[in-house]
């Protein structure tokens, strides 16, 4: 469980840093003396308490500290049992989360455009408490589940673990920001506002490109659901489930997610998403069946390996080209040097600073969608590296080159947008795209294992 505790600790630390960074970006500090700051703080404390703000704001502030509470307690208790130690650790984590929230909010006194709010402190403390309670209830089963992935298990076990985690994450993403419908009247107002689409493909997108982007995003999100459907609950001895059964299982998950979104006020519920997601699920089932057959028949010798590497390279190059086509539309490149210089300066702004001032939930969705678009590129490149580099020494070098290539391509795509007045170029998009590609690269590398020549020769003997 030592590795699981380290994972918990890493996630908790990353969450804490994210909270500080997101709360203080773009770090435009203003001069304010101690007396002025104390007076400002006194006025805030003297304000009558009001449960103001939207449910989405409360949900977002609570959700960002949920993993902090869960993983901080996991870092202390993973593999350990005892009610007394659990209670003491829970109180310690709650106090630490409260101190972090207070520090972050007080720091906003010296930041231009930021508002210090006791409401945010309350919401974040409630979120941390929810994470603590969640770990006390289901932490130990979760730790055992996580230990299965980090232990030396077969590729099929690891693949199913990752796909299960993805589906759980997709369900959570689909329920954000948890502003639940409270009455039939509220549901009727959601329908009247056009956030429920009963007839497929009737939503008025601004352009055909926007429509294709939205449809493709939904399809990509559903591909791993189909992949899980291909191997989940299969009969003993079978590599995959029957094709139709797998597709129906995946579509059932997609329908359940879309139906649940009916109860989320700010989420768009659409039959189009189910239909487009079904296409992605079919692709996912087909991919999983294909990979299972190739893995069982592949011996890693001669032309088979080279041919496989060539096919994955072509697929990677084609997907990278598609990202360029999407990123650079409508291709209205400019040669105005003054404008290019101005846009280059804007491109070099502090990461995530351009998102400050907008809707937190909208910014979150934009980040996730961009990462999702780069994830297939990382997975395809990983398959190419695995096919091409059989020797143990060459494979790590191949993955370093692959990671560098993904980062370079993401940077090139965004720099290309500097020349497009109709597009917004931002360093944040580069970082998010690289993160999505690298995560997929690492996960795929962990899941896929083709035997080296020495390993296969030993197996054949």
C-alpha positions as CSV (number, residue, x, y, z in Angstrom):
1,X,0.0,0.0,0.0
2,X,3.0,2.3,0.1
3,X,2.7,3.1,-3.6
4,X,-1.0,3.8,-3.1
5,X,-0.2,6.2,-0.3
6,X,2.3,8.0,-2.5
7,X,-0.3,8.3,-5.3
8,X,-2.8,9.7,-2.8
9,X,-0.2,12.2,-1.6
10,X,0.7,13.2,-5.1
11,X,-2.9,13.9,-6.1
12,X,-3.6,15.8,-2.8
13,X,-0.5,18.0,-3.4
14,X,-1.4,18.6,-7.0
15,X,-5.0,19.6,-6.0
16,X,-3.7,22.0,-3.4
17,X,-1.3,23.6,-5.9
18,X,-4.1,23.8,-8.4
19,X,-6.4,25.6,-5.9
20,X,-3.7,28.2,-5.1
21,X,-2.9,28.7,-8.7
22,X,-6.4,28.9,-9.9
23,X,-7.4,31.3,-7.1
24,X,-4.5,33.7,-7.6
25,X,-4.0,33.7,-11.4
26,X,-3.1,36.0,-13.2
27,X,-1.1,37.1,-10.1
28,X,-1.8,40.9,-10.6
29,X,-0.9,42.0,-7.1
30,X,-1.8,45.4,-5.9
31,X,-0.3,47.5,-3.2
32,X,-2.3,47.5,0.0
33,X,-1.0,48.3,3.5
34,X,-1.7,46.1,6.5
35,X,-4.2,48.6,8.0
36,X,-6.1,48.8,4.7
37,X,-6.2,45.0,4.4
38,X,-7.4,44.6,8.0
39,X,-10.1,47.2,7.4
40,X,-11.2,45.4,4.2
41,X,-11.3,42.1,6.0
42,X,-13.3,43.6,8.9
43,X,-15.9,44.9,6.4
44,X,-16.2,41.4,4.9
45,X,-16.6,39.8,8.3
46,X,-19.3,42.4,9.3
47,X,-21.4,41.6,6.2
48,X,-24.5,39.6,7.1
49,X,-24.2,36.0,6.1
50,X,-26.1,35.2,3.0
51,X,-26.4,31.9,1.1
52,X,-25.9,33.8,-2.1
53,X,-24.4,32.7,-5.3
54,X,-25.5,30.1,-7.8
55,X,-25.6,26.4,-7.0
56,X,-23.0,25.9,-9.7
57,X,-20.6,28.2,-7.8
58,X,-21.1,26.3,-4.6
59,X,-20.7,23.0,-6.4
60,X,-17.5,24.0,-8.1
61,X,-15.9,25.3,-4.9
62,X,-16.9,22.2,-3.1
63,X,-15.7,19.8,-5.8
64,X,-12.2,21.2,-6.1
65,X,-11.5,20.3,-2.5
66,X,-13.3,16.9,-2.6
67,X,-10.2,15.1,-3.9
68,X,-8.1,17.1,-1.5
69,X,-10.0,15.6,1.5
70,X,-10.2,12.2,0.0
71,X,-6.6,11.8,-1.1
72,X,-5.1,13.6,1.9
73,X,-6.8,11.1,4.2
74,X,-5.8,8.3,1.9
75,X,-2.2,9.3,2.1
76,X,-2.4,8.9,5.9
77,X,-4.6,5.9,6.2
78,X,-4.2,3.6,3.1
79,X,-3.6,0.1,4.3
80,X,-4.2,1.1,7.9
81,X,-7.3,0.5,10.0
82,X,-8.5,1.8,13.3
83,X,-11.4,4.2,14.2
84,X,-9.3,6.3,16.6
85,X,-6.5,7.0,14.0
86,X,-9.1,7.6,11.3
87,X,-10.9,10.2,13.4
88,X,-7.7,12.0,14.3
89,X,-6.5,11.9,10.7
90,X,-9.8,13.2,9.4
91,X,-9.8,16.1,11.8
92,X,-6.2,16.9,10.8
93,X,-7.1,16.9,7.1
94,X,-10.2,19.0,7.7
95,X,-8.2,21.6,9.6
96,X,-5.5,21.7,6.9
97,X,-8.1,22.2,4.2
98,X,-9.7,25.0,6.2
99,X,-6.3,26.7,6.6
100,X,-5.6,26.4,2.9
101,X,-9.0,27.9,2.0
102,X,-8.6,30.8,4.4
103,X,-5.0,31.5,3.2
104,X,-6.1,31.5,-0.5
105,X,-9.1,33.8,0.2
106,X,-7.0,36.2,2.3
107,X,-4.4,36.3,-0.4
108,X,-7.1,37.6,-2.8
109,X,-7.2,40.8,-0.8
110,X,-4.0,41.8,-2.6
111,X,-5.1,40.7,-6.1
112,X,-6.8,42.9,-8.6
113,X,-10.1,41.7,-9.8
114,X,-10.5,39.1,-7.1
115,X,-13.1,39.1,-4.4
116,X,-12.5,37.5,-1.0
117,X,-15.5,35.5,0.0
118,X,-16.4,33.6,3.1
119,X,-18.9,31.7,1.0
120,X,-16.0,30.1,-1.0
121,X,-14.3,29.1,2.3
122,X,-17.5,27.5,3.5
123,X,-18.1,25.6,0.2
124,X,-14.5,24.4,0.1
125,X,-14.6,23.2,3.7
126,X,-17.8,21.3,3.0
127,X,-16.2,19.7,-0.1
128,X,-13.1,18.6,1.9
129,X,-15.4,17.2,4.6
130,X,-17.3,15.3,1.8
131,X,-14.0,13.8,0.6
132,X,-13.1,12.8,4.1
133,X,-16.4,11.1,4.7
134,X,-16.2,9.5,1.3
135,X,-12.8,8.0,2.2
136,X,-14.0,6.8,5.6
137,X,-16.9,5.0,3.8
138,X,-15.3,3.6,0.7
139,X,-11.6,4.4,1.0
140,X,-10.3,0.9,1.7
141,X,-12.1,-0.8,-1.2
142,X,-10.9,2.0,-3.4
143,X,-7.3,1.5,-2.3
144,X,-7.5,-2.2,-3.0
145,X,-8.9,-1.4,-6.5
146,X,-6.0,1.1,-7.0
147,X,-3.5,-1.5,-5.8
148,X,-4.6,-3.8,-8.6
149,X,-3.3,-1.4,-11.2
150,X,0.1,-0.7,-9.7
151,X,0.7,-4.4,-9.0
152,X,2.2,-6.7,-11.6
153,X,-0.9,-7.9,-13.4
154,X,-1.7,-8.8,-17.0
155,X,-2.4,-6.2,-19.7
156,X,-6.1,-7.2,-19.8
157,X,-6.6,-6.6,-16.1
158,X,-4.9,-3.2,-16.3
159,X,-6.9,-2.2,-19.4
160,X,-10.2,-3.0,-17.7
161,X,-9.1,-1.1,-14.6
162,X,-8.3,2.1,-16.6
163,X,-11.5,1.8,-18.7
164,X,-13.6,1.4,-15.5
165,X,-11.9,4.5,-14.0
166,X,-12.6,6.4,-17.2
167,X,-16.3,5.6,-17.2
168,X,-16.6,6.6,-13.6
169,X,-14.8,9.9,-14.5
170,X,-17.1,10.4,-17.5
171,X,-20.2,10.0,-15.3
172,X,-18.8,12.5,-12.8
173,X,-17.9,15.0,-15.6
174,X,-21.4,14.6,-17.1
175,X,-23.0,15.5,-13.7
176,X,-21.1,18.7,-13.2
177,X,-21.7,21.2,-11.8
178,X,-24.3,19.3,-9.8
179,X,-26.9,22.1,-9.9
180,X,-29.7,19.5,-9.5
181,X,-33.3,20.2,-10.7
182,X,-35.4,21.0,-7.6
183,X,-38.9,21.0,-9.0
184,X,-41.0,20.1,-12.1
185,X,-41.2,23.8,-12.9
186,X,-37.4,24.1,-13.0
187,X,-37.3,21.1,-15.4
188,X,-39.9,22.9,-17.6
189,X,-37.9,26.0,-17.7
190,X,-34.9,24.0,-18.8
191,X,-36.9,22.6,-21.7
192,X,-38.2,26.1,-22.6
193,X,-34.7,27.5,-22.6
194,X,-33.6,24.9,-25.2
195,X,-31.3,22.8,-23.0
196,X,-33.3,19.6,-23.9
197,X,-33.1,18.5,-27.5
198,X,-35.6,15.7,-28.3
199,X,-35.3,15.7,-32.1
200,X,-31.7,14.8,-33.1
201,X,-29.5,17.2,-34.9
202,X,-31.8,20.2,-34.5
203,X,-29.5,22.3,-32.2
204,X,-28.5,25.5,-34.1
205,X,-24.7,25.5,-34.1
206,X,-23.1,28.7,-35.3
207,X,-21.4,26.9,-38.1
208,X,-20.9,23.5,-39.7
209,X,-17.4,23.4,-38.2
210,X,-18.7,24.0,-34.7
211,X,-21.3,21.2,-35.3
212,X,-18.7,18.7,-36.5
213,X,-16.4,19.7,-33.6
214,X,-19.2,19.0,-31.1
215,X,-20.2,15.8,-32.7
216,X,-16.7,14.5,-32.9
217,X,-16.0,15.4,-29.3
218,X,-19.0,13.3,-28.1
219,X,-17.9,10.4,-30.3
220,X,-14.3,10.5,-28.9
221,X,-15.7,10.6,-25.4
222,X,-17.7,7.4,-26.0
223,X,-14.9,5.4,-27.6
224,X,-13.5,4.1,-24.2
225,X,-17.0,3.3,-23.1
226,X,-17.3,1.0,-26.1
227,X,-13.9,-0.5,-25.3
228,X,-15.0,-1.3,-21.8
229,X,-18.2,-2.9,-23.2
230,X,-16.0,-5.1,-25.3
231,X,-14.3,-6.8,-22.3
232,X,-16.5,-6.2,-19.3
233,X,-18.5,-9.1,-17.9
234,X,-17.3,-11.5,-20.6
235,X,-17.6,-15.2,-20.2
236,X,-14.6,-17.1,-18.8
237,X,-12.1,-18.0,-21.6
238,X,-13.5,-15.3,-24.0
239,X,-11.2,-12.4,-25.0
240,X,-14.1,-10.1,-25.7
241,X,-17.9,-10.1,-25.5
242,X,-20.1,-10.7,-28.6
243,X,-20.1,-7.5,-30.7
244,X,-23.8,-6.7,-30.4
245,X,-23.9,-7.4,-26.6
246,X,-20.9,-5.1,-26.1
247,X,-22.5,-2.3,-28.2
248,X,-25.8,-2.5,-26.4
249,X,-24.0,-2.4,-23.0
250,X,-22.1,0.7,-24.0
251,X,-25.2,2.4,-25.4
252,X,-27.1,1.6,-22.2
253,X,-24.4,3.5,-20.3
254,X,-24.6,6.5,-22.6
255,X,-28.4,6.6,-22.4
256,X,-28.2,6.4,-18.6
257,X,-25.7,9.3,-18.5
258,X,-27.8,11.4,-20.8
259,X,-31.0,10.7,-18.9
260,X,-29.3,11.7,-15.6
261,X,-28.3,15.0,-17.2
262,X,-32.0,15.9,-17.4
263,X,-31.7,16.5,-13.6
264,X,-28.8,18.9,-14.0
265,X,-30.0,22.4,-14.7
266,X,-27.0,23.8,-16.6
267,X,-26.3,20.7,-18.7
268,X,-27.5,20.2,-22.2
269,X,-29.5,16.9,-22.7
270,X,-29.7,15.7,-26.2
271,X,-30.7,12.7,-28.2
272,X,-28.0,13.7,-30.7
273,X,-25.3,13.0,-28.1
274,X,-26.7,9.4,-27.7
275,X,-26.6,8.8,-31.4
276,X,-23.2,10.3,-32.0
277,X,-21.9,8.5,-28.8
278,X,-23.3,5.2,-30.2
279,X,-21.0,5.7,-33.2
280,X,-18.1,6.2,-30.9
281,X,-19.1,3.2,-28.8
282,X,-19.2,1.0,-32.0
283,X,-15.7,2.2,-32.9
284,X,-14.5,1.4,-29.3
285,X,-15.9,-2.1,-29.4
286,X,-14.3,-2.7,-32.8
287,X,-11.0,-1.4,-31.6
288,X,-11.0,-3.6,-28.5
289,X,-11.8,-6.7,-30.5
290,X,-9.1,-5.8,-33.0
291,X,-6.5,-5.2,-30.3
292,X,-7.4,-8.5,-28.6
293,X,-6.9,-10.5,-31.7
294,X,-3.7,-8.8,-32.6
295,X,-2.3,-9.3,-29.1
296,X,-3.1,-13.0,-29.1
297,X,-1.6,-13.6,-32.5
298,X,1.4,-11.3,-32.4
299,X,4.7,-12.8,-31.8
300,X,6.7,-9.7,-32.3
301,X,8.9,-11.1,-35.2
302,X,10.0,-9.8,-38.6
303,X,7.7,-8.0,-41.0
304,X,4.6,-8.3,-38.8
305,X,6.2,-5.8,-36.3
306,X,7.4,-3.5,-39.0
307,X,4.1,-3.5,-40.9
308,X,2.2,-2.9,-37.6
309,X,4.5,0.1,-36.8
310,X,3.9,1.6,-40.3
311,X,0.2,1.3,-39.9
312,X,0.2,3.0,-36.4
313,X,2.5,5.7,-37.8
314,X,0.1,6.4,-40.7
315,X,-2.8,6.6,-38.2
316,X,-0.8,8.9,-35.9
317,X,0.1,11.2,-38.8
318,X,-3.5,11.3,-40.1
319,X,-4.9,12.2,-36.7
320,X,-2.2,14.9,-36.2
321,X,-3.2,16.3,-39.6
322,X,-6.8,16.3,-38.6
323,X,-6.0,18.3,-35.5
324,X,-4.3,20.8,-37.7
325,X,-7.3,21.0,-40.0
326,X,-9.6,21.7,-37.0
327,X,-7.3,24.0,-35.2
328,X,-6.5,26.3,-38.2
329,X,-10.0,26.6,-39.7
330,X,-11.2,28.9,-41.3
331,X,-7.6,29.4,-42.6
332,X,-7.7,33.2,-42.8
333,X,-4.0,33.6,-42.3
334,X,-2.6,37.1,-42.0
335,X,0.9,38.6,-42.8
336,X,0.3,41.8,-40.8
337,X,3.5,41.9,-38.7
338,X,2.1,44.4,-36.2
339,X,-0.9,42.2,-35.6
340,X,1.2,39.1,-35.4
341,X,3.5,40.7,-32.8
342,X,0.5,41.7,-30.7
343,X,-1.0,38.2,-30.8
344,X,2.4,36.7,-30.0
345,X,2.5,38.8,-26.8
346,X,-1.0,37.7,-25.9
347,X,0.0,34.1,-26.6
348,X,2.8,34.3,-23.9
349,X,0.4,35.3,-21.1
350,X,0.4,33.4,-17.8
351,X,-1.2,30.0,-18.3
352,X,-5.0,29.9,-17.5
353,X,-5.0,33.7,-16.9
354,X,-7.2,34.3,-19.9
355,X,-9.8,32.0,-18.4
356,X,-10.0,34.2,-15.3
357,X,-13.2,36.2,-15.2
358,X,-15.3,33.8,-17.1
359,X,-17.5,30.9,-15.9
360,X,-15.4,28.4,-13.9
361,X,-17.5,25.5,-15.1
362,X,-17.3,26.6,-18.8
363,X,-13.5,26.9,-18.4
364,X,-13.3,23.4,-16.9
365,X,-15.3,21.9,-19.8
366,X,-13.1,23.7,-22.4
367,X,-10.0,22.3,-20.8
368,X,-11.4,18.7,-20.7
369,X,-12.6,18.9,-24.3
370,X,-9.2,20.0,-25.5
371,X,-7.4,17.3,-23.5
372,X,-9.8,14.7,-25.0
373,X,-8.9,15.8,-28.5
374,X,-5.1,15.2,-27.9
375,X,-5.6,11.9,-26.0
376,X,-6.1,9.8,-29.2
377,X,-2.8,11.2,-30.6
378,X,-0.9,10.1,-27.5
379,X,-2.5,6.6,-27.7
380,X,-1.7,6.2,-31.4
381,X,1.9,7.4,-31.0
382,X,2.3,5.0,-28.1
383,X,1.2,2.1,-30.2
384,X,3.7,3.1,-32.9
385,X,6.5,3.2,-30.4
386,X,5.6,-0.2,-28.9
387,X,5.5,-1.8,-32.3
388,X,8.7,-0.2,-33.5
389,X,10.9,-0.5,-30.5
390,X,11.2,-4.1,-29.4
391,X,14.5,-3.9,-27.4
392,X,14.1,-2.7,-23.8
393,X,16.7,0.0,-24.2
394,X,15.2,1.5,-27.3
395,X,11.6,1.7,-26.0
396,X,12.2,4.3,-23.2
397,X,14.1,6.5,-25.8
398,X,11.2,6.0,-28.2
399,X,8.7,7.3,-25.6
400,X,10.8,10.3,-24.8
401,X,10.9,11.2,-28.5
402,X,7.2,10.6,-28.8
403,X,6.5,12.9,-25.8
404,X,8.7,15.6,-27.3
405,X,6.9,15.2,-30.7
406,X,3.5,15.6,-29.1
407,X,4.6,18.7,-27.3
408,X,6.1,20.1,-30.4
409,X,3.0,19.5,-32.5
410,X,0.7,21.1,-29.8
411,X,3.0,24.2,-29.8
412,X,3.0,24.3,-33.6
413,X,-0.8,24.1,-33.8
414,X,-1.2,27.0,-31.3
415,X,1.5,29.1,-33.0
416,X,-0.3,28.7,-36.2
417,X,-3.4,30.2,-34.6
418,X,-1.3,33.3,-33.9
419,X,-1.6,34.0,-37.7
420,X,-5.3,33.5,-37.7
421,X,-7.2,36.7,-36.5
422,X,-10.4,34.7,-36.1
423,X,-8.8,32.2,-33.6
424,X,-7.5,32.8,-30.1
425,X,-3.9,31.6,-29.5
426,X,-3.1,30.8,-25.8
427,X,-0.2,29.0,-24.1
428,X,-2.8,27.4,-21.9
429,X,-4.1,25.4,-24.8
430,X,-0.6,24.0,-25.5
431,X,-0.2,22.9,-21.9
432,X,-3.7,21.3,-21.8
433,X,-3.1,19.5,-25.1
434,X,0.3,18.2,-24.1
435,X,-1.2,17.0,-20.8
436,X,-3.9,15.1,-22.6
437,X,-1.5,13.6,-25.1
438,X,1.1,12.6,-22.5
439,X,-1.5,11.0,-20.2
440,X,-2.8,8.9,-23.0
441,X,0.8,8.1,-24.0
442,X,1.7,6.9,-20.5
443,X,-1.5,5.0,-19.9
444,X,-1.2,3.2,-23.3
445,X,2.4,2.4,-22.6
446,X,1.4,0.9,-19.3
447,X,-1.4,-1.1,-20.8
448,X,0.2,-2.5,-23.9
449,X,3.0,-5.0,-23.7
450,X,4.4,-6.7,-26.7
451,X,7.1,-9.3,-25.9
452,X,10.7,-8.6,-26.8
453,X,12.5,-11.0,-29.1
454,X,14.3,-12.6,-26.1
455,X,11.0,-12.9,-24.1
456,X,9.2,-14.5,-27.1
457,X,12.1,-16.9,-27.7
458,X,12.0,-18.0,-24.1
459,X,8.2,-18.4,-24.3
460,X,8.5,-20.5,-27.5
461,X,11.1,-22.8,-25.8
